[in-house]
Amino acid sequence: MKEGIKMLEFKKIISEKIEKALDLEGNKIIEYIEIPPNREMGDYAFPVFNLAKTLKKSPQVIANELKEKIVLDEYIEKVEVLSGYLNFYINKLELTKTVLEEIEEKKENYGSSSIGKGKTILVEYSSPNIAKPFHIGHLRTTVIGAALYNIYKFLGYSTIGLNHLGDYGTQFGKMIEGYKRWGTEYDFNKDPIEELMKIYVRINELCEKDEEVLNLCRENFKKLEDGDSYCTEIWNEFKNLSLKEFNKIYDILGVKFDYMNGEAFYSDKMDEVSEILKKNDVLVESNGATIVDLEDKNLGVCIVTKSNGSTTYATRDLAAILYRARTYKFDKCLYVVASEQNLHFRQIFEIAKSLEINDKQLKGLIHVSYGMVRLTSGKMSTREGTVIKVNDLLNESIERVLKIIEEKNPEMENKAEEAKRIGVGAVIYNNLCTTIIKDQVFDWEIVLNFNGETGPYIQYVYVRTKSILEKVDEIPRLKDVDFNLLQDKDSLRVISNLYNFKNVLYSVVEKNEPSILAKYLIDLSQSFSNFYNENRIINEDKEVQNARVYLTASVGIVLKKGTELLGIQMPNKM
Ligand code: ARG
């Protein structure tokens, strides 16, 4: 593949100028360069007060001296001093040229990069529990994880998606006990998970009253771990029934995994964990159980094996760390899991230090912690069985959209398909638009608002770009575009947004925060709407039309790619 032209990096150009003026070399100036909140204050700004201490001068003096020394050129037009900042104005024609040339060359790969080359990223996401409902918390990890997966991949990382299915643990001892007792009373053909849940709720109630039954449940899990054929058979049945349900959701969402190794996969890999921990003197006996004491780190204790020899959720995670480190030699292993499990991850990452894996991998263990999803009815608990089903939620969204289409545009082709893209896209977007650590409230009025900061709004703007392009015979080539005709405020805002696409993707992987991309796509859509309102695109003046159509097509490419990276599909009509 040919190298192609390089898109100008204005931040880098500016930081080099500052470094030269300050006579600094290889400095980290670039990290300090900001984008001013208001474009009248320049395109980039350098806060000078950081230097005041080192240079022992007032920011004002430094800024003025620096300004004199900055050499302007064809890329940087103007520098100004404003309250402790040095503001840089870039040459907008150069900006336009560099952005549009890059888009012409890369097309739908615009924004991709090779910064990830040679690096392996594991993304663990979704990980629902067998025989339990897939709830809206699981929806959130699925959607966040899939977006991160796509974005890392687009930036050249070798990316591996893992689903750490919750298919093991004492709860299966309970499920087996319940199934044994009452299995024949339930019909598993209709809604298997719901029926299994009824058994689970029922056996839990019994366990609370009767310690004996609880012990039987614990025994069952031990038997399962020891390979007992009856228990294994029932457990397999639970797993198949559940996966069938989960796959329906993954199909609707269009989400895939490279590996579906659940917790059970690690059942034969846990002895080694105990051995290594013992060897390294961190495992202690306590009432027949083995534990790692993390009190000195303020992290409580972590049980590695229970008094009856059974392993725990934490042990399986430790075995998974060891296995993944050896098998994939990862640079990062991201766990997209709810913030309720913060303590769990701090514990296992701390214990991992004693597992003899290398430093790079220890540092690469990252809990991508996300906030709870709240419905108006408050927090959900599986145990009480009060849970919104994700399948129902997605279908309801599709139906609501279909109803809106029936009202507003009954003639539309492929209504069902389009409603699915919009309805599912709306739910996905809603899961990604807030900073992921924040709790998220689910409200249909917000999710499906076509004018709000929503998935449907972005889709709507995209469809508008498409219908504009349908009005012209063909999209002009870049050589027929006069950049001078795109120098008005609204065109430039679109162009500068397009320019930022790659940096937005870099920020997403730096912070593991897909909401940055979600918000960006709203900005881009809004800037396009303004551009569209202010400028007549289909125009008597062919030169003007060519330039505006070209910009419209470019926006379409980035909106489509950006939403695709979030896991959202674009409708053809709206
Ligand atoms: N199955 C767990 C749950 O639904 C999440 C698993 C998270 N991943 C992990 N490696 N512990 O809460």
Residues whose N, C-alpha, C, O or C-beta is under 5 A from the ligand:
A	BS01	LIG	S127 P128 N129 H164 G166 D317 V337
